[in-house]
Amino acid sequence: MTTEITVSIIDILIFILGIGGVVLVFYLVALMASLRRTLKRVDAILEDTNTVSKIAATRATEVNLAVTDLSVALLGIARNLKGNQSKVSAVTNIVNSLSSLTGLFKDKKGK
């Protein structure tokens, strides 16, 4: 008994497209698995970045407050010194005189 099988070109093309479709589905599944792992890593990185950003923002606010307080204090000191320039120069002269006297005594001890 002889069996005759007839295959047309359209049947061959449909078979090739079917195999290509199955291969494409497997490729897409592998791609999605890889994408899922990548998204988990990116999520962890973004979470760390968010934590660091919050810490930096908090510290920046604290530093801003400290700088503001320091500038206000220095402004007050500058205003006080500006009003008391004669007193400051008198104290400076006394300190310079004392240091000169100290230098004289040190020179005599060294000789």
All heavy atoms as an XYZ file, in Angstrom:
828
protein
N       0.812     -1.145      0.000
C       0.000      0.000      0.000
C       0.880      1.241      0.000
O       1.810      1.359      0.771
C      -0.839     -0.082      1.255
C      -1.800      0.950      1.277
S      -2.833      0.762      2.517
C      -3.855      0.681      3.139
N       0.579      2.132     -0.824
C       1.342      3.368     -0.962
C       0.501      4.522     -0.441
O      -0.698      4.597     -0.678
C       1.688      3.623     -2.441
O       0.510      3.730     -3.156
C       2.613      2.566     -2.954
N       1.182      5.379      0.259
C       0.505      6.544      0.808
C       1.115      7.777      0.168
O       2.324      7.918      0.074
C       0.694      6.619      2.330
O       0.358      5.361      2.886
C      -0.142      7.687      2.928
N       0.278      8.608     -0.233
C       0.716      9.827     -0.891
C       0.414     11.017      0.033
O      -0.692     11.173      0.514
C      -0.045      9.994     -2.200
C       0.734     10.720     -3.222
C      -0.025     10.763     -4.538
O      -0.233      9.709     -5.149
O      -0.406     11.875     -4.881
N       1.457     11.838      0.285
C       1.286     13.043      1.115
C       1.539     14.233      0.219
O       2.581     14.331     -0.427
C       2.252     13.061      2.302
C       1.991     11.857      3.200
C       2.135     14.355      3.072
C       2.953     11.730      4.337
N       0.600     15.126      0.220
C       0.733     16.322     -0.582
C       0.913     17.509      0.352
O       0.115     17.737      1.263
C      -0.523     16.535     -1.450
O      -0.788     15.339     -2.181
C      -0.329     17.690     -2.380
N       1.986     18.230      0.141
C       2.270     19.404      0.972
C       2.399     20.587      0.032
O       3.195     20.571     -0.907
C       3.572     19.225      1.777
C       3.862     20.444      2.614
C       3.496     17.986      2.642
N       1.639     21.622      0.323
C       1.716     22.815     -0.519
C       2.683     23.820      0.104
O       3.089     23.705      1.260
C       0.328     23.428     -0.691
O      -0.111     23.958      0.535
N       3.033     24.800     -0.652
C       3.950     25.836     -0.180
C       3.314     26.630      0.950
O       3.973     27.002      1.923
C       4.355     26.765     -1.349
C       5.156     25.968     -2.368
C       5.154     27.956     -0.855
C       5.565     26.751     -3.576
N       2.046     26.853      0.895
C       1.337     27.591      1.949
C       1.404     26.802      3.253
O       1.618     27.375      4.327
C      -0.123     27.868      1.537
C      -0.129     28.848      0.369
C      -0.905     28.430      2.711
C      -1.501     29.154     -0.168
N       1.256     25.464      3.180
C       1.347     24.642      4.394
C       2.749     24.729      5.004
O       2.906     24.803      6.232
C       1.011     23.186      4.064
C      -0.455     22.994      3.695
O      -1.273     23.839      4.125
O      -0.768     22.022      2.984
N       3.775     24.720      4.168
C       5.155     24.840      4.668
C       5.376     26.200      5.324
O       5.970     26.294      6.397
C       6.163     24.613      3.509
C       6.065     23.171      3.024
C       7.584     24.938      3.949
C       6.872     22.897      1.774
N       4.869     27.266      4.699
C       5.012     28.611      5.278
C       4.282     28.725      6.620
O       4.797     29.316      7.574
C       4.499     29.669      4.307
C       5.367     29.950      3.082
C       4.658     30.945      2.160
C       6.704     30.502      3.498
N       3.101     28.155      6.722
C       2.343     28.183      7.980
C       3.095     27.412      9.058
O       3.185     27.843     10.221
C       0.916     27.636      7.771
C       0.109     28.619      6.930
C       0.233     27.392      9.116
C      -1.270     28.122      6.543
N       3.692     26.259      8.695
C       4.469     25.459      9.643
C       5.685     26.249     10.134
O       5.978     26.279     11.329
C       4.903     24.145      8.966
C       5.705     23.255      9.850
C       5.114     22.571     10.899
C       7.067     23.108      9.653
C       5.862     21.757     11.731
C       7.830     22.301     10.471
C       7.213     21.618     11.513
N       6.396     26.902      9.219
C       7.575     27.702      9.597
C       7.166     28.879     10.481
O       7.825     29.178     11.486
C       8.331     28.183      8.336
C       8.986     26.990      7.639
C       9.373     29.232      8.691
C       9.592     27.321      6.297
N       6.065     29.538     10.136
C       5.584     30.639     10.979
C       5.161     30.152     12.359
O       5.365     30.838     13.371
C       4.434     31.368     10.293
C       4.822     32.277      9.111
C       3.559     32.852      8.459
C       5.718     33.398      9.565
N       4.579     28.995     12.452
C       4.178     28.413     13.740
C       5.387     28.138     14.618
O       5.394     28.459     15.820
N       6.424     27.541     14.029
C       7.652     27.274     14.786
C       8.287     28.591     15.215
O       8.739     28.739     16.362
C       8.630     26.419     13.949
C       8.071     25.003     13.811
C      10.009     26.377     14.603
C       8.893     24.100     12.936
N       8.316     29.567     14.313
C       8.852     30.888     14.662
C       8.065     31.536     15.796
O       8.638     32.175     16.680
N       6.748     31.369     15.785
C       5.908     31.923     16.856
C       6.210     31.275     18.200
O       6.284     31.957     19.234
N       6.404     29.940     18.201
C       6.719     29.233     19.451
C       8.082     29.703     19.975
O       8.243     29.964     21.178
C       6.692     27.702     19.223
C       7.261     26.964     20.422
C       5.276     27.230     18.945
N       9.067     29.821     19.107
C      10.389     30.296     19.512
C      10.290     31.723     20.052
O      10.910     32.072     21.070
C      11.383     30.220     18.332
C      12.679     30.942     18.647
C      11.649     28.770     17.953
N       9.494     32.562     19.408
C       9.313     33.937     19.863
C       8.675     33.990     21.244
O       9.073     34.799     22.093
C       8.463     34.713     18.849
C       8.193     36.180     19.162
C       9.501     36.966     19.176
C       7.222     36.777     18.170
N       7.708     33.126     21.510
C       7.064     33.087     22.830
C       8.084     32.712     23.892
O       8.149     33.323     24.976
C       5.859     32.121     22.820
C       5.382     31.830     24.236
C       4.721     32.701     21.996
N       8.924     31.680     23.632
C       9.950     31.293     24.601
C      10.949     32.436     24.833
O      11.367     32.690     25.962
C      10.694     30.031     24.149
C       9.898     28.767     24.356
C       9.667     27.901     23.310
C       9.379     28.452     25.602
C       8.942     26.741     23.492
C       8.647     27.295     25.803
C       8.429     26.438     24.740
N      11.320     33.122     23.766
C      12.239     34.249     23.879
C      11.612     35.363     24.722
O      12.273     35.951     25.578
C      12.610     34.769     22.487
C      13.507     35.968     22.518
C      14.852     35.848     22.840
C      13.004     37.242     22.249
C      15.681     36.952     22.881
C      13.826     38.345     22.287
C      15.163     38.202     22.610
O      15.976     39.299     22.654
N      10.339     35.661     24.512
C       9.664     36.709     25.287
C       9.553     36.333     26.761
O       9.685     37.199     27.641
C       8.292     37.005     24.696
C       8.290     37.762     23.365
C       6.858     37.899     22.841
C       8.920     39.128     23.520
N       9.328     35.055     27.053
C       9.257     34.613     28.453
C      10.617     34.811     29.119
O      10.706     35.315     30.249
C       8.798     33.138     28.531
C       9.010     32.576     29.921
C       7.331     33.032     28.145
N      11.703     34.435     28.424
C      13.047     34.621     28.982
C      13.353     36.108     29.157
O      13.950     36.517     30.158
C      14.088     33.969     28.075
N      12.933     36.915     28.213
C      13.146     38.354     28.296
C      12.395     38.962     29.481
O      12.924     39.810     30.209
C      12.713     39.023     26.993
C      12.952     40.516     26.881
C      14.442     40.820     26.867
C      12.300     41.061     25.615
N      11.182     38.539     29.702
C      10.397     39.053     30.836
C      11.021     38.647     32.169
O      11.014     39.424     33.128
C       8.951     38.547     30.760
C       8.154     39.187     29.667
S       8.019     40.948     29.971
C       7.621     41.523     28.354
N      11.556     37.430     32.255
C      12.212     36.994     33.492
C      13.440     37.863     33.768
O      13.680     38.291     34.906
C      12.606     35.527     33.396
N      14.215     38.145     32.732
C      15.385     39.004     32.884
C      14.972     40.419     33.259
O      15.600     41.058     34.113
C      16.185     39.012     31.585
O      17.245     39.916     31.656
N      13.931     40.906     32.652
C      13.422     42.247     32.946
C      12.942     42.338     34.395
O      13.167     43.351     35.069
C      12.295     42.601     31.993
C      11.689     43.988     32.124
C      12.732     45.058     31.837
C      10.516     44.144     31.175
N      12.342     41.282     34.891
C      11.859     41.277     36.269
C      13.023     41.383     37.252
O      12.964     42.151     38.212
C      11.063     39.999     36.520
C      10.444     39.940     37.877
C       9.582     38.723     38.027
N       9.011     38.690     39.359
C       8.578     37.614     39.945
N       8.599     36.467     39.291
N       8.082     37.666     41.137
N      14.107     40.621     37.011
C      15.286     40.703     37.882
C      15.901     42.101     37.825
O      16.289     42.666     38.854
C      16.322     39.654     37.460
C      15.950     38.242     37.843
C      17.122     37.284     37.630
N      17.631     37.303     36.259
C      17.226     36.499     35.284
N      16.289     35.609     35.510
N      17.760     36.582     34.077
N      15.965     42.662     36.645
C      16.532     44.004     36.479
C      15.690     45.045     37.209
O      16.222     45.943     37.869
C      16.629     44.351     34.986
O      17.419     43.371     34.324
C      17.246     45.713     34.781
N      14.384     44.935     37.120
C      13.507     45.902     37.796
C      13.621     45.789     39.312
O      13.517     46.801     40.016
C      12.070     45.706     37.340
C      11.765     46.212     35.922
C      10.318     45.898     35.553
C      12.031     47.689     35.794
N      13.838     44.577     39.830
C      14.038     44.429     41.275
C      15.313     45.137     41.710
O      15.339     45.811     42.743
C      14.115     42.949     41.650
C      12.773     42.270     41.690
C      12.899     40.833     42.147
C      11.550     40.145     42.166
N      11.653     38.743     42.620
N      16.382     45.010     40.914
C      17.640     45.698     41.242
C      17.459     47.218     41.173
O      17.943     47.950     42.036
C      18.743     45.274     40.280
C      19.216     43.861     40.501
C      20.323     43.504     39.541
N      20.616     42.085     39.608
C      21.097     41.384     38.609
N      21.334     41.961     37.445
N      21.343     40.104     38.750
N      16.790     47.685     40.151
C      16.567     49.130     40.003
C      15.723     49.655     41.157
O      15.971     50.746     41.682
C      15.908     49.430     38.635
C      15.412     50.859     38.572
C      16.886     49.165     37.505
N      14.739     48.882     41.582
C      13.899     49.289     42.709
C      14.733     49.419     43.981
O      14.575     50.383     44.739
C      12.768     48.285     42.903
C      11.758     48.742     43.938
O      11.391     49.932     43.915
O      11.340     47.906     44.773
N      15.644     48.465     44.216
C      16.512     48.536     45.393
C      17.423     49.762     45.323
O      17.629     50.465     46.322
C      17.341     47.264     45.520
N      17.956     50.042     44.144
C      18.829     51.204     43.975
C      18.051     52.496     44.222
O      18.536     53.413     44.893
C      19.473     51.194     42.569
C      20.483     50.059     42.466
C      20.131     52.526     42.262
C      20.981     49.815     41.059
N      16.853     52.585     43.691
C      16.038     53.792     43.894
C      15.653     53.966     45.361
O      15.573     55.095     45.859
C      14.796     53.740     43.011
C      15.037     53.962     41.523
C      13.731     53.787     40.751
C      15.622     55.322     41.256
N      15.431     52.859     46.054
C      15.107     52.941     47.472
C      16.303     53.490     48.254
O      16.149     54.350     49.121
C      14.737     51.541     47.975
C      13.958     51.529     49.254
C      13.435     50.129     49.549
O      12.643     49.608     48.752
O      13.856     49.588     50.588
N      17.508     52.996     47.936
C      18.714     53.510     48.585
C      18.920     54.987     48.265
O      19.287     55.775     49.134
C      19.945     52.710     48.143
C      19.954     51.299     48.706
O      19.213     51.046     49.669
O      20.716     50.459     48.173
N      18.703     55.352     47.022
C      18.858     56.743     46.608
C      17.873     57.642     47.350
O      18.220     58.744     47.775
C      18.653     56.873     45.090
O      19.562     55.999     44.419
C      18.872     58.286     44.618
N      16.666     57.164     47.526
C      15.655     57.926     48.255
C      16.090     58.137     49.703
O      15.949     59.242     50.247
C      14.314     57.198     48.185
C      13.177     58.032     48.723
O      13.259     59.238     48.804
N      12.100     57.368     49.089
N      16.639     57.107     50.328
C      17.103     57.214     51.709
C      18.233     58.238     51.819
O      18.226     59.100     52.703
C      17.594     55.845     52.208
O      16.523     54.904     52.096
C      18.047     55.912     53.646
N      19.193     58.144     50.901
C      20.323     59.074     50.925
C      19.848     60.504     50.670
O      20.321     61.450     51.305
C      21.391     58.643     49.897
C      22.447     59.706     49.725
C      22.018     57.329     50.313
N      18.894     60.672     49.775
C      18.371     62.010     49.482
C      17.675     62.608     50.704
O      17.830     63.804     50.987
C      17.394     61.950     48.317
O      18.039     61.560     47.140
N      16.932     61.784     51.431
C      16.270     62.286     52.638
C      17.294     62.716     53.681
O      17.145     63.760     54.323
C      15.356     61.209     53.230
C      14.084     61.007     52.457
C      13.214     59.938     53.094
C      11.956     59.696     52.288
N      11.145     58.607     52.855
N      18.353     61.916     53.846
C      19.393     62.257     54.814
C      20.077     63.557     54.401
O      20.306     64.448     55.226
C      20.415     61.106     54.936
C      19.765     59.899     55.623
C      21.654     61.542     55.705
C      20.596     58.641     55.568
N      20.404     63.677     53.120
C      21.072     64.897     52.633
C      20.183     66.119     52.817
O      20.662     67.193     53.200
C      21.457     64.731     51.166
N      18.889     65.975     52.566
C      17.974     67.104     52.734
C      17.886     67.521     54.199
O      17.889     68.719     54.518
C      16.598     66.741     52.202
N      17.844     66.544     55.093
C      17.785     66.850     56.523
C      19.048     67.571     56.972
O      18.991     68.582     57.676
C      17.600     65.560     57.334
O      16.415     64.903     56.894
C      17.498     65.845     58.817
N      20.192     67.040     56.544
C      21.468     67.654     56.938
C      21.609     69.058     56.341
O      22.138     69.961     56.986
C      22.646     66.785     56.499
C      22.679     65.429     57.144
C      22.923     65.538     58.638
N      23.029     64.224     59.224
C      22.254     63.761     60.184
N      21.309     64.532     60.672
N      22.403     62.559     60.662
N      21.153     69.235     55.131
C      21.238     70.557     54.499
C      20.408     71.570     55.274
O      20.824     72.726     55.466
C      20.786     70.481     53.046
N      19.239     71.155     55.750
C      18.399     72.045     56.552
C      19.092     72.391     57.866
O      19.087     73.554     58.289
C      17.038     71.378     56.822
O      16.437     71.039     55.584
C      16.125     72.293     57.593
N      19.706     71.376     58.495
C      20.407     71.628     59.756
C      21.587     72.575     59.548
O      21.812     73.486     60.348
C      20.894     70.311     60.359
C      19.771     69.421     60.855
C      20.257     68.047     61.271
O      21.474     67.767     61.150
O      19.422     67.240     61.710
N      22.336     72.359     58.484
C      23.479     73.225     58.198
C      23.004     74.644     57.897
O      23.617     75.616     58.345
C      24.308     72.651     57.018
C      25.300     73.665     56.495
C      25.013     71.376     57.448
N      21.906     74.772     57.174
C      21.371     76.094     56.860
C      20.993     76.835     58.140
O      21.282     78.028     58.286
C      20.172     75.969     55.927
C      19.686     77.304     55.435
O      20.430     78.260     55.349
N      18.400     77.369     55.115
N      20.358     76.128     59.064
C      19.997     76.768     60.333
C      21.240     77.171     61.115
O      21.294     78.267     61.698
C      19.132     75.820     61.165
C      17.731     75.552     60.628
C      17.035     74.482     61.467
C      16.905     76.822     60.603
N      22.268     76.315     61.132
C      23.490     76.633     61.865
C      24.196     77.826     61.246
O      24.683     78.716     61.961
C      24.423     75.414     61.875
N      24.253     77.885     59.928
C      24.904     79.006     59.248
C      24.143     80.297     59.505
O      24.738     81.359     59.727
C      25.041     78.722     57.733
C      25.423     79.969     56.963
C      26.063     77.627     57.502
N      22.821     80.216     59.508
C      22.010     81.400     59.793
C      22.269     81.905     61.207
O      22.465     83.107     61.418
C      20.514     81.083     59.601
O      20.309     80.624     58.276
C      19.658     82.299     59.859
N      22.285     80.984     62.177
C      22.562     81.379     63.561
C      23.956     81.983     63.692
O      24.151     82.990     64.385
C      22.432     80.176     64.496
C      20.998     79.696     64.628
O      20.085     80.464     64.268
O      20.790     78.556     65.097
N      24.931     81.375     63.024
C      26.298     81.887     63.090
C      26.406     83.273     62.473
O      27.065     84.165     63.027
C      27.254     80.916     62.376
C      28.722     81.306     62.371
C      29.269     81.329     63.790
C      29.510     80.361     61.491
N      25.749     83.486     61.344
C      25.827     84.803     60.706
C      25.160     85.867     61.561
O      25.643     87.006     61.645
C      25.214     84.765     59.306
O      23.826     84.514     59.374
N      24.065     85.522     62.225
C      23.408     86.485     63.117
C      24.328     86.821     64.286
O      24.467     87.993     64.671
C      22.053     85.923     63.610
C      21.504     86.738     64.762
C      21.061     85.870     62.470
N      24.991     85.808     64.859
C      25.899     86.051     65.983
C      27.082     86.905     65.556
O      27.474     87.849     66.269
C      26.390     84.719     66.552
N      27.665     86.605     64.389
C      28.799     87.392     63.909
C      28.392     88.823     63.582
O      29.169     89.761     63.808
C      29.432     86.727     62.682
C      30.188     85.438     62.959
C      30.682     84.832     61.658
C      31.344     85.684     63.914
N      27.202     89.004     63.075
C      26.713     90.352     62.798
C      26.581     91.144     64.096
O      26.953     92.319     64.161
C      25.366     90.282     62.067
C      24.760     91.608     61.642
C      25.665     92.312     60.634
C      23.392     91.385     61.034
N      26.067     90.489     65.143
C      25.965     91.157     66.444
C      27.328     91.530     66.998
O      27.523     92.643     67.527
N      28.302     90.631     66.873
C      29.655     90.928     67.350
C      30.252     92.085     66.561
O      30.874     92.986     67.125
C      30.539     89.658     67.250
C      30.086     88.624     68.280
C      32.005     89.996     67.455
C      30.739     87.278     68.118
N      30.069     92.056     65.244
C      30.615     93.132     64.415
C      30.003     94.473     64.788
O      30.705     95.498     64.829
C      30.363     92.820     62.940
N      28.709     94.492     65.057
C      28.062     95.760     65.456
C      28.605     96.254     66.790
O      28.828     97.448     66.980
C      26.549     95.569     65.527
C      25.909     95.503     64.166
C      24.403     95.381     64.267
N      23.825     95.291     62.931
C      22.653     94.763     62.672
N      21.898     94.288     63.648
N      22.196     94.715     61.446
N      28.798     95.321     67.729
C      29.345     95.710     69.031
C      30.765     96.233     68.898
O      31.139     97.213     69.545
C      29.311     94.539     70.003
C      27.911     94.249     70.492
O      27.061     95.138     70.487
N      27.665     93.028     70.911
N      31.564     95.581     68.082
C      32.951     96.035     67.910
C      33.011     97.370     67.199
O      33.868     98.201     67.498
C      33.756     94.985     67.128
C      34.072     93.693     67.874
C      34.797     92.728     66.952
C      34.899     93.975     69.114
N      32.112     97.591     66.268
C      32.103     98.855     65.544
C      31.786    100.010     66.494
O      32.367    101.084     66.393
C      31.081     98.790     64.409
C      31.117     99.996     63.503
C      30.158     99.833     62.360
C      30.230    101.032     61.434
N      29.280    100.932     60.345
N      30.883     99.778     67.429
C      30.521    100.827     68.384
C      31.587    101.036     69.444
O      31.672    102.100     70.040
N      32.408    100.030     69.698
C      33.406    100.103     70.767
C      34.825    100.016     70.207
O      35.682     99.348     70.772
C      33.185     98.961     71.773
C      31.837     99.051     72.444
O      31.393    100.137     72.764
N      31.193     97.925     72.647
N      35.093    100.730     69.139
C      36.410    100.633     68.500
C      37.515    101.147     69.411
O      38.610    100.599     69.441
C      36.416    101.406     67.181
C      35.695    100.685     66.065
C      35.671    101.511     64.783
O      36.024    102.679     64.785
N      35.243    100.879     63.708
N      37.235    102.176     70.176
C      38.282    102.725     71.047
C      38.617    101.737     72.164
O      39.779    101.592     72.538
C      37.843    104.066     71.626
O      36.664    103.908     72.386
N      37.620    101.062     72.692
C      37.856    100.064     73.735
C      38.652     98.883     73.179
O      39.560     98.381     73.830
C      36.539     99.573     74.322
C      35.795    100.619     75.118
C      34.481    100.091     75.622
C      33.678    101.191     76.296
N      32.361    100.713     76.726
N      38.313     98.472     71.964
C      39.011     97.348     71.350
C      40.462     97.707     71.084
O      41.374     96.918     71.351
C      38.301     96.916     70.031
C      39.136     95.909     69.263
C      36.927     96.334     70.325
N      40.716     98.923     70.615
C      42.104     99.332     70.356
C      42.882     99.457     71.663
O      44.070     99.142     71.714
C      42.149    100.618     69.554
O      41.555    101.670     70.273
N      42.225     99.882     72.728
C      42.899     99.977     74.023
C      43.279     98.585     74.524
O      44.405     98.367     74.999
C      41.998    100.677     75.039
N      42.387     97.649     74.419
C      42.678     96.280     74.842
C      43.788     95.692     73.974
O      44.701     95.015     74.467
C      41.399     95.404     74.782
C      41.726     93.937     74.973
C      40.397     95.861     75.826
N      43.767     95.996     72.690
C      44.805     95.505     71.776
C      46.158     96.091     72.162
O      47.166     95.371     72.168
C      44.451     95.887     70.326
O      43.174     95.364     70.003
C      45.472     95.345     69.354
N      46.210     97.360     72.500
C      47.465     97.987     72.918
C      47.994     97.366     74.198
O      49.206     97.143     74.338
C      47.287     99.499     73.103
C      47.131    100.214     71.771
O      47.605     99.742     70.757
N      46.473    101.370     71.800
N      47.121     97.082     75.138
C      47.541     96.454     76.401
C      48.117     95.073     76.134
O      49.169     94.700     76.663
C      46.362     96.386     77.397
C      45.987     97.801     77.862
C      46.694     95.509     78.588
C      44.715     97.862     78.671
N      47.440     94.299     75.293
C      47.909     92.951     74.972
C      49.255     93.015     74.264
O      50.182     92.245     74.564
C      46.863     92.195     74.119
C      47.433     90.904     73.565
C      45.622     91.916     74.938
N      49.411     93.961     73.346
C      50.691     94.107     72.645
C      51.815     94.515     73.606
O      52.934     94.011     73.499
C      50.575     95.133     71.518
C      49.766     94.618     70.350
O      49.633     93.411     70.169
N      49.225     95.523     69.553
N      51.500     95.387     74.550
C      52.504     95.813     75.536
C      52.921     94.644     76.415
O      54.121     94.458     76.690
C      51.954     96.931     76.413
O      51.623     98.042     75.620
N      51.969     93.869     76.855
C      52.274     92.701     77.689
C      53.118     91.681     76.930
O      54.056     91.097     77.490
C      50.987     92.060     78.211
C      50.221     92.858     79.266
C      48.914     92.157     79.612
C      51.069     93.034     80.508
N      52.807     91.478     75.678
C      53.597     90.519     74.910
C      55.009     91.046     74.672
O      55.971     90.277     74.662
C      52.909     90.194     73.586
O      52.868     91.332     72.756
N      55.170     92.354     74.508
C      56.508     92.933     74.360
C      57.308     92.766     75.638
O      58.494     92.430     75.609
C      56.419     94.413     74.011
O      55.802     94.594     72.770
N      56.676     93.027     76.799
C      57.358     92.845     78.085
C      57.757     91.388     78.288
O      58.859     91.097     78.757
C      56.453     93.301     79.233
C      56.304     94.805     79.417
C      55.265     95.106     80.483
C      57.644     95.424     79.783
N      56.895     90.505     77.928
C      57.202     89.082     78.052
C      58.390     88.736     77.174
O      59.279     87.978     77.569
C      55.977     88.217     77.647
O      54.853     88.631     78.402
C      56.232     86.763     77.889
N      58.434     89.309     75.992
C      59.548     89.066     75.083
C      60.864     89.600     75.641
O      61.916     88.987     75.469
N      60.818     90.732     76.323
C      62.034     91.288     76.918
C      62.584     90.381     78.007
O      63.787     90.153     78.103
C      61.759     92.680     77.492
C      61.558     93.820     76.483
C      61.147     95.093     77.217
C      62.832     94.050     75.709
N      61.704     89.878     78.862
C      62.147     88.997     79.936
C      62.684     87.686     79.393
O      63.641     87.133     79.916
C      61.034     88.751     80.949
C      60.722     89.957     81.787
C      59.470     90.538     81.765
C      61.702     90.516     82.610
C      59.196     91.658     82.542
C      61.428     91.633     83.387
C      60.152     92.197     83.357
N      62.115     87.190     78.330
C      62.586     85.938     77.744
C      63.954     86.110     77.134
O      64.812     85.241     77.222
C      61.594     85.428     76.674
C      60.368     84.797     77.244
C      59.496     84.246     76.147
C      58.228     83.648     76.715
N      57.322     83.164     75.688
N      64.224     87.280     76.522
C      65.523     87.534     75.938
C      66.615     87.598     76.997
O      67.714     87.094     76.783
C      65.501     88.844     75.133
C      64.758     88.699     73.801
O      64.593     87.538     73.349
O      64.355     89.725     73.233
N      66.324     88.224     78.148
C      67.328     88.331     79.225
C      67.617     86.955     79.812
O      68.741     86.656     80.174
C      66.855     89.283     80.304
C      66.890     90.730     79.878
C      66.498     91.645     80.990
C      66.558     93.090     80.521
N      66.197     94.009     81.589
N      66.617     86.090     79.930
C      66.843     84.757     80.500
C      67.665     83.907     79.544
O      68.436     83.065     79.950
C      65.503     84.072     80.792
C      64.776     84.660     81.969
C      63.473     83.929     82.205
C      62.703     84.567     83.330
N      61.415     83.925     83.546
N      67.458     84.089     78.243
C      68.163     83.286     77.249
C      69.638     83.650     77.139
O      70.469     82.859     76.761
N      70.081     84.874     77.533
C      71.472     85.330     77.367
C      72.287     84.966     78.515
O      72.574     84.674     79.418
C      71.519     86.848     77.154
C      70.976     87.227     75.824
C      71.123     88.718     75.616
C      70.577     89.128     74.278
N      70.667     90.527     74.028
